[in-house]
Amino acid sequence: MSWLFFIVGVLVGSTWTYDTGKVYEIDILIVKEEKRGNGIGTELLKLAEEEAKKHKIKLIDLESSPQLRAFEWYKKLGFKETG
């Protein structure tokens, strides 16, 4: 499943996810750099969480790295580092 986020007809963010049956994987989450900090990424994550809940999946997985700016943001939103 994917979501695209447009502002005045311009693509500013997207996410790609898939359901493994037990885990909901967030494969890609991208927000244009100049649009970051406006809640777009948070909204895209909420859509993914809602979709997982709809399928009764309680575990959402995404991969990140401490070197990425988004790493601390994911933790702030409740994601846990698993190693």
C-alpha positions, -999 to +999 in steps of 0.1 A: +000+000+000+012+035-006+001+070+002+011+102-016+008+136+000+002+166-023+001+203-015-015+224-042-009+196-067+028+191-058+040+158-044+057+165-011+057+131+007+050+095+002+052+062+021+053+026+009+041-002+032+032-039+031+015-064+053+033-096+061+003-110+080+020-105+114+040-074+109+032-042+091+064-030+073+070+006+065+094+003+037+099+039+026+088+072+041+099+103+023+090+140+028+106+167+006+132+184+026+117+219+023+083+206+036+097+188+067+085+200+100+049+205+088+034+173+101+034+155+067+055+126+079+035+123+110+003+121+090+018+095+067+028+074+097-007+078+112-022+064+079+001+034+081-008+028+118-045+030+110-041+005+081-023-019+104-050-016+130-076-022+104-059-056+097-055-063+134-017-061+132-001-048+164+035-047+153+048-020+129+084-023+117+106+002+099+143+004+094+164+034+102+199+043+113+211+065+141+230+085+114+197+096+098+179+127+111+146+108+112+160+083+137+153+104+168+120+115+153+108+079+150+118+073+186+099+104+196+068+090+179+070+058+199+091+035+177+116+014+197+151+006+187+155-032+184+191-036+173 
